[in-house]
Amino acid sequence: MIQYEIEIVRIAQAIKHIRTEKGLSVQELAYRCNIERSNLSRIEAGRSNMTIKTLCIICNALEIQLVNLLG
């Protein structure tokens, strides 16, 4: 059974890992996504239930495919 709380945290960790690998600050990624830094911080902490639209915006800003976050 899929537990959405666990999946949100796993995706959040993947976003943070890829962001840091690319040498981006939270502020820089938030700017690229046109979202508030505090919102991105909540996303990376797993405290936000992201929409597919938000995930796609983040993936575009990170220059990755959505599957990289879900796989």
Residue pairs with C-beta under 8 A, 6 or more apart in sequence:
4 49
8 46
8 48
8 49
8 50
9 46
11 50
11 55
11 69
11 70
12 43
12 44
12 45
12 46
12 48
13 44
13 46
14 68
14 69
15 43
15 44
15 58
15 62
15 69
16 44
18 62
18 64
18 68
18 69
19 26
19 29
19 44
19 62
22 62
24 32
24 62
26 37
26 40
26 41
26 44
27 37
29 40
29 58
29 61
29 62
30 36
30 37
30 39
30 40
32 61
33 40
33 54
33 57
33 58
33 61
34 57
35 54
35 57
39 48
42 48
43 50
43 54
43 58
50 58
55 66
55 69
56 66
58 69
59 65
59 66
59 68
59 69
